[in-house]
Amino acid sequence: MREFGFVKKVSAIENAEALDPAVRRVKGIVDTVVQPQDVRDLLHGVPVGHAVHPVAVLLPIGAWIGSAILDFVPGSRAASRVLVGVGVAGVLPSVVTGLTDWSELHEQQQRVGLVHAASNTVATALYAASFVQRTRGHHTSGRVLGLVGLAAVGLSGYLGGHLAYRQAAAVNHAEDVPHRFPVGWRHLGAVDEFVVDEPALRTVDGVPLLVVRNTVGLDVLANTCSHLSAPLNEGQLVVADGERCIVCPWHGSVFALRTGEVVHGPATAPQPRFESRVTDGSIEVMLEGAG
């Protein structure tokens, strides 16, 4: 079965350069308002290991779906109105987490994300109007506004799915490394090939690796950033929270070289870390759980 025609229209949003001025304005506001870095890390979901935006949307969407069902149940006007109000009141966490994640995406993703956010804004406005109408006793218009709002939520949800499943936003871009890297120790190179504190790129069995030599050994991580696939070997070495770290050159995620753990987002998934050993001046690497 071929995909529906409207899918191509949604995909066309990815290249809609007319959206870029609005993208830049909104991104500028988000970058200015959402501070400091620890707050951004919390909103990205660094402490919990993945994005929290999908969890934050459960309250408003669940409340509004419940309201739509109750609108067709006799004697449920009051309960339906409460759910509409709960949904409107619960929008803020989903907005803040979503915009924070959105501000650190590629431009094609940001264009789709902007339309996604606009659909959510329309839906929220419709539900706010629905709540007002219901409070005034205008239940029929309140129900109609709610149903139209639910349609806007559905469109927004489809666009969110396009972002996540078609454009791979907010997913782990290094997840495939353990499945691609072979089991056991593999040759990396000679020790003399690497300069202390100079990030280097090596490819072993088709998998790009970040190699950083220190005064006592080597730190080896998957080179593809888990956030959006940036080449980490082009990043900068820093010390953060007492750890030697590499900073992603595209969006500024910070990873501990010793463990691969995320020190600062927007990445939420750690980098696969490789064990290393030196035998007769030759370096070998192994990834635990590979294969």
MIKE-138965 format. One line per field, with one value per residue (C-alpha): residue number from 1; z, y, x. Coordinates in pm, whole numbers. Example, Ala and Ser with C-alpha at 12.3 -4.5 7.8 and 13.67 -1.06 7.14 Angstrom:
% residues 2
seq <- (1	2)
up <- (780	714)
north <- (-450	-106)
east <- (1230	1367)
//
This chain:
% residues 291
seq <- (1	2	3	4	5	6	7	8	9	10	11	12	13	14	15	16	17	18	19	20	21	22	23	24	25	26	27	28	29	30	31	32	33	34	35	36	37	38	39	40	41	42	43	44	45	46	47	48	49	50	51	52	53	54	55	56	57	58	59	60	61	62	63	64	65	66	67	68	69	70	71	72	73	74	75	76	77	78	79	80	81	82	83	84	85	86	87	88	89	90	91	92	93	94	95	96	97	98	99	100	101	102	103	104	105	106	107	108	109	110	111	112	113	114	115	116	117	118	119	120	121	122	123	124	125	126	127	128	129	130	131	132	133	134	135	136	137	138	139	140	141	142	143	144	145	146	147	148	149	150	151	152	153	154	155	156	157	158	159	160	161	162	163	164	165	166	167	168	169	170	171	172	173	174	175	176	177	178	179	180	181	182	183	184	185	186	187	188	189	190	191	192	193	194	195	196	197	198	199	200	201	202	203	204	205	206	207	208	209	210	211	212	213	214	215	216	217	218	219	220	221	222	223	224	225	226	227	228	229	230	231	232	233	234	235	236	237	238	239	240	241	242	243	244	245	246	247	248	249	250	251	252	253	254	255	256	257	258	259	260	261	262	263	264	265	266	267	268	269	270	271	272	273	274	275	276	277	278	279	280	281	282	283	284	285	286	287	288	289	290	291)
up <- (0	-94	155	148	-54	247	373	90	191	548	422	214	538	604	316	366	400	440	799	884	1004	1251	1353	1430	1632	1842	1893	2008	2267	2392	2416	2612	2850	2925	3143	3312	3167	3459	3389	3021	3112	3333	3058	2797	3027	3094	3452	3334	3026	2750	2649	2899	2648	2545	2912	2966	2687	2849	3087	2839	2565	2805	2965	2631	2494	2813	2772	2413	2530	2816	2579	2440	2782	2923	3252	3218	3134	3459	3444	3080	3159	3441	3206	2949	3219	3349	2997	2945	3286	3214	2883	3020	3103	2756	2594	2789	2742	2376	2289	2477	2276	1954	1998	1960	1641	1277	1061	873	1203	1343	1051	1114	1487	1444	1265	1535	1801	1606	1590	1965	2016	1808	1998	2334	2227	2109	2435	2638	2441	2493	2870	2868	2668	2893	3201	3051	2992	2615	2610	2241	2120	2395	2264	1904	2002	2194	1900	1663	1923	1935	1557	1594	1862	1620	1351	1603	1713	1355	1309	1634	1503	1180	1386	1595	1350	1010	1109	1413	1652	2022	1956	2030	1718	1863	1953	1657	1759	1981	1704	1435	1626	1630	1942	2096	2071	1746	1623	1645	1563	1708	2026	1851	1604	1873	2025	2391	2431	2058	1953	1671	1444	1365	1193	1310	1114	968	1306	1359	1695	1892	2037	2294	2433	2785	2994	3119	2845	2599	2609	2323	2254	1960	1744	1631	1881	2030	1995	1620	1477	1495	1458	1811	1695	1571	1922	2199	2507	2836	3205	3334	3678	3744	3435	3114	2849	2479	2362	2059	1780	1661	1963	2262	2434	2682	2735	2995	2818	3102	3100	2795	3024	2944	3156	2982	2714	2479	2440	2686	2581	2670	2415	2385	2557	2441	2656	2530	2585	2452	2332	2193	2107	1928	2059	2065	2156	2269	2326	2607	2488	2121	1870)
north <- (0	343	629	876	1193	1423	1265	1436	1767	1719	1622	1942	2143	2023	2241	2537	2812	3071	2945	3027	3389	3268	2979	3219	3451	3175	3004	3335	3374	3017	3043	3368	3262	2899	2937	2829	2508	2293	2401	2317	1976	1907	2010	1802	1499	1442	1313	1053	937	1047	1332	1420	1606	1288	1234	1598	1586	1301	1527	1774	1517	1262	1521	1648	1300	1218	1534	1444	1106	1254	1506	1214	1075	1219	1405	1455	1825	1929	1652	1728	2096	2006	1792	2073	2308	2053	2008	2382	2421	2129	2259	2462	2172	2024	2363	2436	2090	2077	2417	2345	2025	2199	2477	2222	2049	2068	2333	2084	1945	2293	2384	2084	2147	2505	2391	2125	2397	2621	2338	2293	2665	2660	2356	2521	2840	2639	2447	2767	2911	2586	2614	2971	2875	2580	2801	3043	2761	2748	2375	2310	2565	2445	2091	2200	2405	2107	1870	2113	2150	1772	1768	2024	1803	1509	1708	1814	1454	1343	1614	1506	1152	1278	1453	1147	861	1017	1282	1102	1395	1318	962	798	828	601	316	106	96	-218	-399	-309	-354	-710	-916	-925	-718	-531	-356	26	145	212	419	658	757	954	1288	1354	1558	1576	1419	1172	977	611	365	6	-241	45	210	559	598	901	841	1074	987	1105	1081	732	570	617	713	568	653	613	917	973	1201	1036	1360	1429	1238	1511	1398	1430	1428	1783	1891	2058	1899	2058	1981	1981	1871	1744	1518	1536	1579	1624	1893	1819	2064	2104	2151	2160	1832	1741	1379	1243	1073	827	688	827	965	1287	1576	1841	1816	1846	1482	1247	912	833	756	389	356	112	-71	-40	-220	-187	-491	-443	-81	-172	-60	-289	-194	-388	-288	-472	-613	-582	-813)
east <- (0	133	138	-151	-112	-121	202	390	233	354	700	705	695	1051	1177	940	1202	925	893	1255	1202	938	1164	1449	1226	1075	1412	1562	1287	1325	1705	1673	1396	1486	1794	2023	2171	2054	1697	1737	1882	1580	1336	1523	1498	1868	1804	1551	1738	1502	1272	996	778	588	498	400	141	-49	-243	-395	-455	-600	-827	-953	-1020	-1208	-1413	-1502	-1630	-1831	-1989	-2189	-2285	-2607	-2571	-2193	-2178	-2012	-1752	-1675	-1624	-1384	-1177	-1160	-1032	-782	-647	-601	-438	-203	-71	221	462	415	475	793	946	848	990	1312	1366	1259	1515	1798	1683	1791	1625	1404	1283	1225	999	775	797	682	366	322	341	103	-152	-122	-172	-489	-615	-550	-727	-1028	-1047	-1012	-1304	-1493	-1444	-1574	-1880	-1956	-1920	-2171	-2415	-2365	-2302	-2366	-2111	-1874	-1899	-1843	-1538	-1404	-1444	-1273	-999	-960	-919	-637	-481	-499	-319	-58	-12	44	307	470	482	638	906	983	943	1014	1271	1417	1394	1452	1566	1901	2115	2385	2150	2262	2630	2610	2423	2677	3002	3139	3197	3544	3860	3926	4240	4223	4575	4919	4953	5193	4918	4734	4831	4745	4424	4358	4024	4075	3844	3898	3665	3657	3444	3244	3170	3320	3493	3610	3956	4111	4451	4535	4847	4766	4561	4276	3910	3707	3342	3108	3178	2817	2643	2336	2139	2146	2445	2711	3077	3215	3577	3514	3411	3607	3760	3651	3633	3274	3157	3509	3507	3708	3442	3381	3138	2921	3011	2649	2424	2660	2579	2852	2963	3204	3493	3550	3194	3013	2742	2555	2681	2469	2197	2026	2134	1967	2119	2483	2751	2851	3190	3458	3710	4068	4397	4750	4943	5296	5220	4896	4556	4255	3898	3594	3231	3056	2725	2816	2661)
//
